[in-house]
Amino acid sequence: MAKETLGNVNDDGTGAEHTGRYSTERVALRAYELFLARGGSDGQDFDDWLAAERELASGPSQSEPAK
């Protein structure tokens, strides 16, 4: 049986996966920003990822310019 995923591969040729309205690359970048903001301490990568997804799912923040 094939593994079912929530994301879709972008059809613009980049191969970037999308989770809803945002790419996994964008989630990874935001999770890394959260990691750095915490001082780079280990062990909270999953929490950073989930927080990044929540932020992106709620829409653009005031510090993030609209595209």
mmCIF file as Biopython writes it, N, C-alpha, C and O atoms, coordinates in Angstrom:
data_model
#
loop_
_atom_site.group_PDB
_atom_site.id
_atom_site.type_symbol
_atom_site.label_atom_id
_atom_site.label_alt_id
_atom_site.label_comp_id
_atom_site.label_asym_id
_atom_site.label_entity_id
_atom_site.label_seq_id
_atom_site.pdbx_PDB_ins_code
_atom_site.Cartn_x
_atom_site.Cartn_y
_atom_site.Cartn_z
_atom_site.occupancy
_atom_site.B_iso_or_equiv
_atom_site.auth_seq_id
_atom_site.auth_asym_id
_atom_site.pdbx_PDB_model_num
ATOM 1   N N  . MET A ? 1  ? 0.845  -1.175 0.000   1.0 0.0 1  A 1 
ATOM 2   C CA . MET A ? 1  ? 0.000  0.000  0.000   1.0 0.0 1  A 1 
ATOM 3   C C  . MET A ? 1  ? 0.893  1.242  0.000   1.0 0.0 1  A 1 
ATOM 4   O O  . MET A ? 1  ? 1.874  1.292  0.742   1.0 0.0 1  A 1 
ATOM 5   N N  . ALA A ? 2  ? 0.575  2.218  -0.802  1.0 0.0 2  A 1 
ATOM 6   C CA . ALA A ? 2  ? 1.374  3.433  -0.914  1.0 0.0 2  A 1 
ATOM 7   C C  . ALA A ? 2  ? 1.172  4.322  0.306   1.0 0.0 2  A 1 
ATOM 8   O O  . ALA A ? 2  ? 0.089  4.375  0.891   1.0 0.0 2  A 1 
ATOM 9   N N  . LYS A ? 3  ? 2.237  5.014  0.670   1.0 0.0 3  A 1 
ATOM 10  C CA . LYS A ? 3  ? 2.163  5.942  1.797   1.0 0.0 3  A 1 
ATOM 11  C C  . LYS A ? 3  ? 1.415  7.200  1.367   1.0 0.0 3  A 1 
ATOM 12  O O  . LYS A ? 3  ? 1.714  7.786  0.327   1.0 0.0 3  A 1 
ATOM 13  N N  . GLU A ? 4  ? 0.455  7.601  2.166   1.0 0.0 4  A 1 
ATOM 14  C CA . GLU A ? 4  ? -0.337 8.792  1.858   1.0 0.0 4  A 1 
ATOM 15  C C  . GLU A ? 4  ? 0.311  10.005 2.512   1.0 0.0 4  A 1 
ATOM 16  O O  . GLU A ? 4  ? 0.705  9.949  3.677   1.0 0.0 4  A 1 
ATOM 17  N N  . THR A ? 5  ? 0.423  11.100 1.766   1.0 0.0 5  A 1 
ATOM 18  C CA . THR A ? 5  ? 1.002  12.314 2.315   1.0 0.0 5  A 1 
ATOM 19  C C  . THR A ? 5  ? -0.004 13.448 2.234   1.0 0.0 5  A 1 
ATOM 20  O O  . THR A ? 5  ? -0.929 13.427 1.422   1.0 0.0 5  A 1 
ATOM 21  N N  . LEU A ? 6  ? 0.197  14.444 3.099   1.0 0.0 6  A 1 
ATOM 22  C CA . LEU A ? 6  ? -0.676 15.609 3.093   1.0 0.0 6  A 1 
ATOM 23  C C  . LEU A ? 6  ? -0.218 16.649 2.089   1.0 0.0 6  A 1 
ATOM 24  O O  . LEU A ? 6  ? -1.034 17.393 1.545   1.0 0.0 6  A 1 
ATOM 25  N N  . GLY A ? 7  ? 1.082  16.706 1.840   1.0 0.0 7  A 1 
ATOM 26  C CA . GLY A ? 7  ? 1.616  17.719 0.934   1.0 0.0 7  A 1 
ATOM 27  C C  . GLY A ? 7  ? 1.529  17.289 -0.516  1.0 0.0 7  A 1 
ATOM 28  O O  . GLY A ? 7  ? 1.340  16.110 -0.815  1.0 0.0 7  A 1 
ATOM 29  N N  . ASN A ? 8  ? 1.666  18.245 -1.409  1.0 0.0 8  A 1 
ATOM 30  C CA . ASN A ? 8  ? 1.665  17.982 -2.840  1.0 0.0 8  A 1 
ATOM 31  C C  . ASN A ? 8  ? 2.960  18.497 -3.430  1.0 0.0 8  A 1 
ATOM 32  O O  . ASN A ? 8  ? 3.528  19.476 -2.945  1.0 0.0 8  A 1 
ATOM 33  N N  . VAL A ? 9  ? 3.426  17.835 -4.480  1.0 0.0 9  A 1 
ATOM 34  C CA . VAL A ? 9  ? 4.616  18.322 -5.163  1.0 0.0 9  A 1 
ATOM 35  C C  . VAL A ? 9  ? 4.203  19.478 -6.053  1.0 0.0 9  A 1 
ATOM 36  O O  . VAL A ? 9  ? 3.226  19.390 -6.797  1.0 0.0 9  A 1 
ATOM 37  N N  . ASN A ? 10 ? 4.948  20.543 -5.970  1.0 0.0 10 A 1 
ATOM 38  C CA . ASN A ? 10 ? 4.672  21.740 -6.752  1.0 0.0 10 A 1 
ATOM 39  C C  . ASN A ? 10 ? 4.823  21.431 -8.230  1.0 0.0 10 A 1 
ATOM 40  O O  . ASN A ? 10 ? 5.748  20.718 -8.617  1.0 0.0 10 A 1 
ATOM 41  N N  . ASP A ? 11 ? 3.935  21.951 -9.060  1.0 0.0 11 A 1 
ATOM 42  C CA . ASP A ? 11 ? 4.021  21.683 -10.491 1.0 0.0 11 A 1 
ATOM 43  C C  . ASP A ? 11 ? 4.792  22.759 -11.247 1.0 0.0 11 A 1 
ATOM 44  O O  . ASP A ? 11 ? 4.714  22.823 -12.474 1.0 0.0 11 A 1 
ATOM 45  N N  . ASP A ? 12 ? 5.539  23.609 -10.532 1.0 0.0 12 A 1 
ATOM 46  C CA . ASP A ? 12 ? 6.320  24.641 -11.209 1.0 0.0 12 A 1 
ATOM 47  C C  . ASP A ? 12 ? 7.728  24.158 -11.570 1.0 0.0 12 A 1 
ATOM 48  O O  . ASP A ? 12 ? 8.555  24.938 -12.044 1.0 0.0 12 A 1 
ATOM 49  N N  . GLY A ? 13 ? 7.994  22.873 -11.345 1.0 0.0 13 A 1 
ATOM 50  C CA . GLY A ? 13 ? 9.274  22.314 -11.723 1.0 0.0 13 A 1 
ATOM 51  C C  . GLY A ? 13 ? 10.314 22.353 -10.619 1.0 0.0 13 A 1 
ATOM 52  O O  . GLY A ? 13 ? 11.404 21.809 -10.795 1.0 0.0 13 A 1 
ATOM 53  N N  . THR A ? 14 ? 10.012 22.982 -9.475  1.0 0.0 14 A 1 
ATOM 54  C CA . THR A ? 14 ? 10.992 23.059 -8.401  1.0 0.0 14 A 1 
ATOM 55  C C  . THR A ? 14 ? 11.032 21.792 -7.578  1.0 0.0 14 A 1 
ATOM 56  O O  . THR A ? 14 ? 12.040 21.502 -6.933  1.0 0.0 14 A 1 
ATOM 57  N N  . GLY A ? 15 ? 9.942  21.027 -7.591  1.0 0.0 15 A 1 
ATOM 58  C CA . GLY A ? 15 ? 9.887  19.817 -6.790  1.0 0.0 15 A 1 
ATOM 59  C C  . GLY A ? 15 ? 9.622  20.086 -5.323  1.0 0.0 15 A 1 
ATOM 60  O O  . GLY A ? 15 ? 9.620  19.150 -4.523  1.0 0.0 15 A 1 
ATOM 61  N N  . ALA A ? 16 ? 9.399  21.339 -4.943  1.0 0.0 16 A 1 
ATOM 62  C CA . ALA A ? 16 ? 9.138  21.675 -3.551  1.0 0.0 16 A 1 
ATOM 63  C C  . ALA A ? 16 ? 7.769  21.150 -3.147  1.0 0.0 16 A 1 
ATOM 64  O O  . ALA A ? 16 ? 6.793  21.294 -3.883  1.0 0.0 16 A 1 
ATOM 65  N N  . GLU A ? 17 ? 7.710  20.547 -1.983  1.0 0.0 17 A 1 
ATOM 66  C CA . GLU A ? 17 ? 6.434  20.058 -1.488  1.0 0.0 17 A 1 
ATOM 67  C C  . GLU A ? 17 ? 5.698  21.195 -0.811  1.0 0.0 17 A 1 
ATOM 68  O O  . GLU A ? 17 ? 6.313  22.080 -0.215  1.0 0.0 17 A 1 
ATOM 69  N N  . HIS A ? 18 ? 4.389  21.168 -0.904  1.0 0.0 18 A 1 
ATOM 70  C CA . HIS A ? 18 ? 3.560  22.191 -0.281  1.0 0.0 18 A 1 
ATOM 71  C C  . HIS A ? 18 ? 2.655  21.550 0.747   1.0 0.0 18 A 1 
ATOM 72  O O  . HIS A ? 18 ? 2.081  20.486 0.515   1.0 0.0 18 A 1 
ATOM 73  N N  . THR A ? 19 ? 2.534  22.201 1.871   1.0 0.0 19 A 1 
ATOM 74  C CA . THR A ? 19 ? 1.635  21.772 2.928   1.0 0.0 19 A 1 
ATOM 75  C C  . THR A ? 19 ? 0.611  22.876 3.075   1.0 0.0 19 A 1 
ATOM 76  O O  . THR A ? 19 ? 0.854  23.863 3.769   1.0 0.0 19 A 1 
ATOM 77  N N  . GLY A ? 20 ? -0.522 22.721 2.434   1.0 0.0 20 A 1 
ATOM 78  C CA . GLY A ? 20 ? -1.503 23.791 2.461   1.0 0.0 20 A 1 
ATOM 79  C C  . GLY A ? 20 ? -1.032 24.935 1.581   1.0 0.0 20 A 1 
ATOM 80  O O  . GLY A ? 20 ? -0.828 24.752 0.381   1.0 0.0 20 A 1 
ATOM 81  N N  . ARG A ? 21 ? -0.857 26.112 2.165   1.0 0.0 21 A 1 
ATOM 82  C CA . ARG A ? 21 ? -0.478 27.303 1.410   1.0 0.0 21 A 1 
ATOM 83  C C  . ARG A ? 21 ? 1.019  27.574 1.430   1.0 0.0 21 A 1 
ATOM 84  O O  . ARG A ? 21 ? 1.466  28.527 0.793   1.0 0.0 21 A 1 
ATOM 85  N N  . TYR A ? 22 ? 1.802  26.782 2.130   1.0 0.0 22 A 1 
ATOM 86  C CA . TYR A ? 22 ? 3.220  27.081 2.296   1.0 0.0 22 A 1 
ATOM 87  C C  . TYR A ? 22 ? 4.065  25.841 2.010   1.0 0.0 22 A 1 
ATOM 88  O O  . TYR A ? 22 ? 3.607  24.712 2.182   1.0 0.0 22 A 1 
ATOM 89  N N  . SER A ? 23 ? 5.284  26.064 1.578   1.0 0.0 23 A 1 
ATOM 90  C CA . SER A ? 23 ? 6.166  24.953 1.222   1.0 0.0 23 A 1 
ATOM 91  C C  . SER A ? 23 ? 6.882  24.423 2.466   1.0 0.0 23 A 1 
ATOM 92  O O  . SER A ? 23 ? 7.011  25.116 3.476   1.0 0.0 23 A 1 
ATOM 93  N N  . THR A ? 24 ? 7.339  23.184 2.362   1.0 0.0 24 A 1 
ATOM 94  C CA . THR A ? 24 ? 8.116  22.620 3.457   1.0 0.0 24 A 1 
ATOM 95  C C  . THR A ? 24 ? 9.420  23.380 3.639   1.0 0.0 24 A 1 
ATOM 96  O O  . THR A ? 24 ? 9.958  23.436 4.745   1.0 0.0 24 A 1 
ATOM 97  N N  . GLU A ? 25 ? 9.931  23.965 2.558   1.0 0.0 25 A 1 
ATOM 98  C CA . GLU A ? 25 ? 11.140 24.795 2.675   1.0 0.0 25 A 1 
ATOM 99  C C  . GLU A ? 25 ? 10.880 26.009 3.549   1.0 0.0 25 A 1 
ATOM 100 O O  . GLU A ? 25 ? 11.735 26.397 4.345   1.0 0.0 25 A 1 
ATOM 101 N N  . ARG A ? 26 ? 9.707  26.610 3.407   1.0 0.0 26 A 1 
ATOM 102 C CA . ARG A ? 26 ? 9.348  27.786 4.217   1.0 0.0 26 A 1 
ATOM 103 C C  . ARG A ? 26 ? 9.175  27.389 5.681   1.0 0.0 26 A 1 
ATOM 104 O O  . ARG A ? 26 ? 9.584  28.126 6.579   1.0 0.0 26 A 1 
ATOM 105 N N  . VAL A ? 27 ? 8.569  26.223 5.924   1.0 0.0 27 A 1 
ATOM 106 C CA . VAL A ? 27 ? 8.418  25.741 7.299   1.0 0.0 27 A 1 
ATOM 107 C C  . VAL A ? 27 ? 9.796  25.509 7.905   1.0 0.0 27 A 1 
ATOM 108 O O  . VAL A ? 27 ? 10.048 25.892 9.048   1.0 0.0 27 A 1 
ATOM 109 N N  . ALA A ? 28 ? 10.693 24.879 7.139   1.0 0.0 28 A 1 
ATOM 110 C CA . ALA A ? 28 ? 12.039 24.599 7.629   1.0 0.0 28 A 1 
ATOM 111 C C  . ALA A ? 28 ? 12.780 25.889 7.955   1.0 0.0 28 A 1 
ATOM 112 O O  . ALA A ? 28 ? 13.464 25.971 8.976   1.0 0.0 28 A 1 
ATOM 113 N N  . LEU A ? 29 ? 12.650 26.891 7.100   1.0 0.0 29 A 1 
ATOM 114 C CA . LEU A ? 29 ? 13.318 28.173 7.347   1.0 0.0 29 A 1 
ATOM 115 C C  . LEU A ? 29 ? 12.786 28.821 8.619   1.0 0.0 29 A 1 
ATOM 116 O O  . LEU A ? 29 ? 13.565 29.309 9.438   1.0 0.0 29 A 1 
ATOM 117 N N  . ARG A ? 30 ? 11.465 28.830 8.791   1.0 0.0 30 A 1 
ATOM 118 C CA . ARG A ? 30 ? 10.880 29.441 9.983   1.0 0.0 30 A 1 
ATOM 119 C C  . ARG A ? 30 ? 11.251 28.656 11.237  1.0 0.0 30 A 1 
ATOM 120 O O  . ARG A ? 30 ? 11.515 29.250 12.283  1.0 0.0 30 A 1 
ATOM 121 N N  . ALA A ? 31 ? 11.273 27.328 11.143  1.0 0.0 31 A 1 
ATOM 122 C CA . ALA A ? 31 ? 11.682 26.499 12.285  1.0 0.0 31 A 1 
ATOM 123 C C  . ALA A ? 31 ? 13.133 26.805 12.660  1.0 0.0 31 A 1 
ATOM 124 O O  . ALA A ? 31 ? 13.474 26.849 13.842  1.0 0.0 31 A 1 
ATOM 125 N N  . TYR A ? 32 ? 13.973 27.014 11.671  1.0 0.0 32 A 1 
ATOM 126 C CA . TYR A ? 32 ? 15.377 27.359 11.935  1.0 0.0 32 A 1 
ATOM 127 C C  . TYR A ? 32 ? 15.471 28.733 12.598  1.0 0.0 32 A 1 
ATOM 128 O O  . TYR A ? 32 ? 16.278 28.928 13.507  1.0 0.0 32 A 1 
ATOM 129 N N  . GLU A ? 33 ? 14.658 29.678 12.152  1.0 0.0 33 A 1 
ATOM 130 C CA . GLU A ? 33 ? 14.637 31.006 12.786  1.0 0.0 33 A 1 
ATOM 131 C C  . GLU A ? 33 ? 14.227 30.893 14.258  1.0 0.0 33 A 1 
ATOM 132 O O  . GLU A ? 33 ? 14.791 31.566 15.120  1.0 0.0 33 A 1 
ATOM 133 N N  . LEU A ? 34 ? 13.245 30.038 14.533  1.0 0.0 34 A 1 
ATOM 134 C CA . LEU A ? 34 ? 12.826 29.830 15.922  1.0 0.0 34 A 1 
ATOM 135 C C  . LEU A ? 34 ? 13.939 29.186 16.745  1.0 0.0 34 A 1 
ATOM 136 O O  . LEU A ? 34 ? 14.159 29.552 17.899  1.0 0.0 34 A 1 
ATOM 137 N N  . PHE A ? 35 ? 14.636 28.229 16.143  1.0 0.0 35 A 1 
ATOM 138 C CA . PHE A ? 35 ? 15.784 27.578 16.776  1.0 0.0 35 A 1 
ATOM 139 C C  . PHE A ? 35 ? 16.847 28.613 17.151  1.0 0.0 35 A 1 
ATOM 140 O O  . PHE A ? 35 ? 17.363 28.601 18.269  1.0 0.0 35 A 1 
ATOM 141 N N  . LEU A ? 36 ? 17.166 29.490 16.230  1.0 0.0 36 A 1 
ATOM 142 C CA . LEU A ? 36 ? 18.162 30.529 16.501  1.0 0.0 36 A 1 
ATOM 143 C C  . LEU A ? 36 ? 17.676 31.501 17.575  1.0 0.0 36 A 1 
ATOM 144 O O  . LEU A ? 36 ? 18.456 31.935 18.423  1.0 0.0 36 A 1 
ATOM 145 N N  . ALA A ? 37 ? 16.388 31.841 17.536  1.0 0.0 37 A 1 
ATOM 146 C CA . ALA A ? 37 ? 15.826 32.770 18.520  1.0 0.0 37 A 1 
ATOM 147 C C  . ALA A ? 37 ? 15.886 32.181 19.932  1.0 0.0 37 A 1 
ATOM 148 O O  . ALA A ? 37 ? 15.953 32.928 20.908  1.0 0.0 37 A 1 
ATOM 149 N N  . ARG A ? 38 ? 15.863 30.857 20.049  1.0 0.0 38 A 1 
ATOM 150 C CA . ARG A ? 38 ? 15.973 30.186 21.343  1.0 0.0 38 A 1 
ATOM 151 C C  . ARG A ? 38 ? 17.423 30.043 21.775  1.0 0.0 38 A 1 
ATOM 152 O O  . ARG A ? 38 ? 17.694 29.502 22.847  1.0 0.0 38 A 1 
ATOM 153 N N  . GLY A ? 39 ? 18.344 30.509 20.979  1.0 0.0 39 A 1 
ATOM 154 C CA . GLY A ? 39 ? 19.751 30.391 21.324  1.0 0.0 39 A 1 
ATOM 155 C C  . GLY A ? 39 ? 20.409 29.141 20.778  1.0 0.0 39 A 1 
ATOM 156 O O  . GLY A ? 39 ? 21.539 28.825 21.150  1.0 0.0 39 A 1 
ATOM 157 N N  . GLY A ? 40 ? 19.725 28.427 19.904  1.0 0.0 40 A 1 
ATOM 158 C CA . GLY A ? 40 ? 20.319 27.266 19.256  1.0 0.0 40 A 1 
ATOM 159 C C  . GLY A ? 40 ? 20.428 26.037 20.127  1.0 0.0 40 A 1 
ATOM 160 O O  . GLY A ? 40 ? 21.246 25.159 19.855  1.0 0.0 40 A 1 
ATOM 161 N N  . SER A ? 41 ? 19.611 25.952 21.183  1.0 0.0 41 A 1 
ATOM 162 C CA . SER A ? 41 ? 19.680 24.770 22.047  1.0 0.0 41 A 1 
ATOM 163 C C  . SER A ? 41 ? 19.027 23.572 21.374  1.0 0.0 41 A 1 
ATOM 164 O O  . SER A ? 41 ? 18.010 23.705 20.693  1.0 0.0 41 A 1 
ATOM 165 N N  . ASP A ? 42 ? 19.619 22.407 21.572  1.0 0.0 42 A 1 
ATOM 166 C CA . ASP A ? 42 ? 19.153 21.165 20.950  1.0 0.0 42 A 1 
ATOM 167 C C  . ASP A ? 42 ? 17.913 20.612 21.636  1.0 0.0 42 A 1 
ATOM 168 O O  . ASP A ? 42 ? 17.581 20.991 22.759  1.0 0.0 42 A 1 
ATOM 169 N N  . GLY A ? 43 ? 17.234 19.704 20.932  1.0 0.0 43 A 1 
ATOM 170 C CA . GLY A ? 43 ? 16.173 18.921 21.528  1.0 0.0 43 A 1 
ATOM 171 C C  . GLY A ? 43 ? 14.765 19.441 21.355  1.0 0.0 43 A 1 
ATOM 172 O O  . GLY A ? 43 ? 13.829 18.846 21.889  1.0 0.0 43 A 1 
ATOM 173 N N  . GLN A ? 44 ? 14.577 20.535 20.626  1.0 0.0 44 A 1 
ATOM 174 C CA . GLN A ? 44 ? 13.234 21.073 20.441  1.0 0.0 44 A 1 
ATOM 175 C C  . GLN A ? 44 ? 12.895 21.253 18.968  1.0 0.0 44 A 1 
ATOM 176 O O  . GLN A ? 44 ? 12.062 22.088 18.617  1.0 0.0 44 A 1 
ATOM 177 N N  . ASP A ? 45 ? 13.534 20.476 18.113  1.0 0.0 45 A 1 
ATOM 178 C CA . ASP A ? 45 ? 13.318 20.621 16.680  1.0 0.0 45 A 1 
ATOM 179 C C  . ASP A ? 45 ? 11.877 20.345 16.272  1.0 0.0 45 A 1 
ATOM 180 O O  . ASP A ? 45 ? 11.329 21.047 15.421  1.0 0.0 45 A 1 
ATOM 181 N N  . PHE A ? 46 ? 11.261 19.334 16.866  1.0 0.0 46 A 1 
ATOM 182 C CA . PHE A ? 46 ? 9.877  19.015 16.522  1.0 0.0 46 A 1 
ATOM 183 C C  . PHE A ? 46 ? 8.945  20.142 16.967  1.0 0.0 46 A 1 
ATOM 184 O O  . PHE A ? 46 ? 8.025  20.516 16.240  1.0 0.0 46 A 1 
ATOM 185 N N  . ASP A ? 47 ? 9.185  20.675 18.155  1.0 0.0 47 A 1 
ATOM 186 C CA . ASP A ? 47 ? 8.381  21.800 18.648  1.0 0.0 47 A 1 
ATOM 187 C C  . ASP A ? 47 ? 8.543  23.021 17.752  1.0 0.0 47 A 1 
ATOM 188 O O  . ASP A ? 47 ? 7.571  23.721 17.468  1.0 0.0 47 A 1 
ATOM 189 N N  . ASP A ? 48 ? 9.773  23.277 17.307  1.0 0.0 48 A 1 
ATOM 190 C CA . ASP A ? 48 ? 10.020 24.404 16.401  1.0 0.0 48 A 1 
ATOM 191 C C  . ASP A ? 48 ? 9.270  24.205 15.090  1.0 0.0 48 A 1 
ATOM 192 O O  . ASP A ? 48 ? 8.689  25.150 14.555  1.0 0.0 48 A 1 
ATOM 193 N N  . TRP A ? 49 ? 9.280  22.976 14.571  1.0 0.0 49 A 1 
ATOM 194 C CA . TRP A ? 49 ? 8.604  22.679 13.304  1.0 0.0 49 A 1 
ATOM 195 C C  . TRP A ? 49 ? 7.096  22.913 13.444  1.0 0.0 49 A 1 
ATOM 196 O O  . TRP A ? 49 ? 6.480  23.551 12.591  1.0 0.0 49 A 1 
ATOM 197 N N  . LEU A ? 50 ? 6.510  22.391 14.528  1.0 0.0 50 A 1 
ATOM 198 C CA . LEU A ? 50 ? 5.077  22.565 14.728  1.0 0.0 50 A 1 
ATOM 199 C C  . LEU A ? 50 ? 4.707  24.032 14.920  1.0 0.0 50 A 1 
ATOM 200 O O  . LEU A ? 50 ? 3.682  24.485 14.411  1.0 0.0 50 A 1 
ATOM 201 N N  . ALA A ? 51 ? 5.530  24.771 15.648  1.0 0.0 51 A 1 
ATOM 202 C CA . ALA A ? 51 ? 5.276  26.196 15.848  1.0 0.0 51 A 1 
ATOM 203 C C  . ALA A ? 51 ? 5.355  26.943 14.519  1.0 0.0 51 A 1 
ATOM 204 O O  . ALA A ? 51 ? 4.552  27.839 14.259  1.0 0.0 51 A 1 
ATOM 205 N N  . ALA A ? 52 ? 6.314  26.578 13.684  1.0 0.0 52 A 1 
ATOM 206 C CA . ALA A ? 52 ? 6.448  27.209 12.370  1.0 0.0 52 A 1 
ATOM 207 C C  . ALA A ? 52 ? 5.227  26.917 11.511  1.0 0.0 52 A 1 
ATOM 208 O O  . ALA A ? 52 ? 4.717  27.813 10.838  1.0 0.0 52 A 1 
ATOM 209 N N  . GLU A ? 53 ? 4.751  25.677 11.523  1.0 0.0 53 A 1 
ATOM 210 C CA . GLU A ? 53 ? 3.546  25.342 10.764  1.0 0.0 53 A 1 
ATOM 211 C C  . GLU A ? 53 ? 2.339  26.133 11.257  1.0 0.0 53 A 1 
ATOM 212 O O  . GLU A ? 53 ? 1.553  26.637 10.456  1.0 0.0 53 A 1 
ATOM 213 N N  . ARG A ? 54 ? 2.194  26.241 12.584  1.0 0.0 54 A 1 
ATOM 214 C CA . ARG A ? 54 ? 1.068  27.006 13.135  1.0 0.0 54 A 1 
ATOM 215 C C  . ARG A ? 54 ? 1.129  28.464 12.705  1.0 0.0 54 A 1 
ATOM 216 O O  . ARG A ? 54 ? 0.116  29.040 12.308  1.0 0.0 54 A 1 
ATOM 217 N N  . GLU A ? 55 ? 2.326  29.068 12.782  1.0 0.0 55 A 1 
ATOM 218 C CA . GLU A ? 55 ? 2.485  30.466 12.382  1.0 0.0 55 A 1 
ATOM 219 C C  . GLU A ? 55 ? 2.130  30.671 10.911  1.0 0.0 55 A 1 
ATOM 220 O O  . GLU A ? 55 ? 1.421  31.614 10.561  1.0 0.0 55 A 1 
ATOM 221 N N  . LEU A ? 56 ? 2.624  29.789 10.063  1.0 0.0 56 A 1 
ATOM 222 C CA . LEU A ? 56 ? 2.379  29.926 8.632   1.0 0.0 56 A 1 
ATOM 223 C C  . LEU A ? 56 ? 0.924  29.652 8.284   1.0 0.0 56 A 1 
ATOM 224 O O  . LEU A ? 56 ? 0.374  30.281 7.380   1.0 0.0 56 A 1 
ATOM 225 N N  . ALA A ? 57 ? 0.301  28.724 8.988   1.0 0.0 57 A 1 
ATOM 226 C CA . ALA A ? 57 ? -1.099 28.402 8.724   1.0 0.0 57 A 1 
ATOM 227 C C  . ALA A ? 57 ? -2.024 29.543 9.131   1.0 0.0 57 A 1 
ATOM 228 O O  . ALA A ? 57 ? -3.105 29.709 8.565   1.0 0.0 57 A 1 
ATOM 229 N N  . SER A ? 58 ? -1.592 30.331 10.120  1.0 0.0 58 A 1 
ATOM 230 C CA . SER A ? 58 ? -2.436 31.432 10.593  1.0 0.0 58 A 1 
ATOM 231 C C  . SER A ? 58 ? -2.336 32.656 9.694   1.0 0.0 58 A 1 
ATOM 232 O O  . SER A ? 58 ? -3.042 33.641 9.910   1.0 0.0 58 A 1 
ATOM 233 N N  . GLY A ? 59 ? -1.470 32.605 8.691   1.0 0.0 59 A 1 
ATOM 234 C CA . GLY A ? 59 ? -1.340 33.713 7.754   1.0 0.0 59 A 1 
ATOM 235 C C  . GLY A ? 59 ? -0.061 34.480 7.983   1.0 0.0 59 A 1 
ATOM 236 O O  . GLY A ? 59 ? 0.683  34.205 8.924   1.0 0.0 59 A 1 
ATOM 237 N N  . PRO A ? 60 ? 0.195  35.457 7.105   1.0 0.0 60 A 1 
ATOM 238 C CA . PRO A ? 60 ? 1.438  36.224 7.220   1.0 0.0 60 A 1 
ATOM 239 C C  . PRO A ? 60 ? 1.451  37.062 8.496   1.0 0.0 60 A 1 
ATOM 240 O O  . PRO A ? 60 ? 0.453  37.678 8.871   1.0 0.0 60 A 1 
ATOM 241 N N  . SER A ? 61 ? 2.604  37.064 9.146   1.0 0.0 61 A 1 
ATOM 242 C CA . SER A ? 61 ? 2.760  37.884 10.341  1.0 0.0 61 A 1 
ATOM 243 C C  . SER A ? 61 ? 3.014  39.319 9.928   1.0 0.0 61 A 1 
ATOM 244 O O  . SER A ? 61 ? 3.264  39.596 8.755   1.0 0.0 61 A 1 
ATOM 245 N N  . GLN A ? 62 ? 2.951  40.224 10.875  1.0 0.0 62 A 1 
ATOM 246 C CA . GLN A ? 62 ? 3.176  41.630 10.563  1.0 0.0 62 A 1 
ATOM 247 C C  . GLN A ? 62 ? 4.614  41.888 10.163  1.0 0.0 62 A 1 
ATOM 248 O O  . GLN A ? 62 ? 4.889  42.851 9.447   1.0 0.0 62 A 1 
ATOM 249 N N  . SER A ? 63 ? 5.555  41.032 10.618  1.0 0.0 63 A 1 
ATOM 250 C CA . SER A ? 63 ? 6.950  41.208 10.244  1.0 0.0 63 A 1 
ATOM 251 C C  . SER A ? 63 ? 7.282  40.564 8.909   1.0 0.0 63 A 1 
ATOM 252 O O  . SER A ? 63 ? 8.362  40.790 8.363   1.0 0.0 63 A 1 
ATOM 253 N N  . GLU A ? 64 ? 6.373  39.771 8.381   1.0 0.0 64 A 1 
ATOM 254 C CA . GLU A ? 64 ? 6.594  39.076 7.111   1.0 0.0 64 A 1 
ATOM 255 C C  . GLU A ? 64 ? 5.821  39.794 6.014   1.0 0.0 64 A 1 
ATOM 256 O O  . GLU A ? 64 ? 4.597  39.901 6.090   1.0 0.0 64 A 1 
ATOM 257 N N  . PRO A ? 65 ? 6.522  40.289 4.993   1.0 0.0 65 A 1 
ATOM 258 C CA . PRO A ? 65 ? 5.824  40.982 3.912   1.0 0.0 65 A 1 
ATOM 259 C C  . PRO A ? 65 ? 4.934  40.047 3.108   1.0 0.0 65 A 1 
ATOM 260 O O  . PRO A ? 65 ? 5.288  38.890 2.876   1.0 0.0 65 A 1 
ATOM 261 N N  . ALA A ? 66 ? 3.805  40.536 2.693   1.0 0.0 66 A 1 
ATOM 262 C CA . ALA A ? 66 ? 2.901  39.752 1.851   1.0 0.0 66 A 1 
ATOM 263 C C  . ALA A ? 66 ? 3.480  39.615 0.456   1.0 0.0 66 A 1 
ATOM 264 O O  . ALA A ? 66 ? 4.112  40.539 -0.056  1.0 0.0 66 A 1 
ATOM 265 N N  . LYS A ? 67 ? 3.259  38.446 -0.166  1.0 0.0 67 A 1 
ATOM 266 C CA . LYS A ? 67 ? 3.793  38.219 -1.517  1.0 0.0 67 A 1 
ATOM 267 C C  . LYS A ? 67 ? 2.717  38.332 -2.535  1.0 0.0 67 A 1 
ATOM 268 O O  . LYS A ? 67 ? 2.975  38.172 -3.728  1.0 0.0 67 A 1 
#
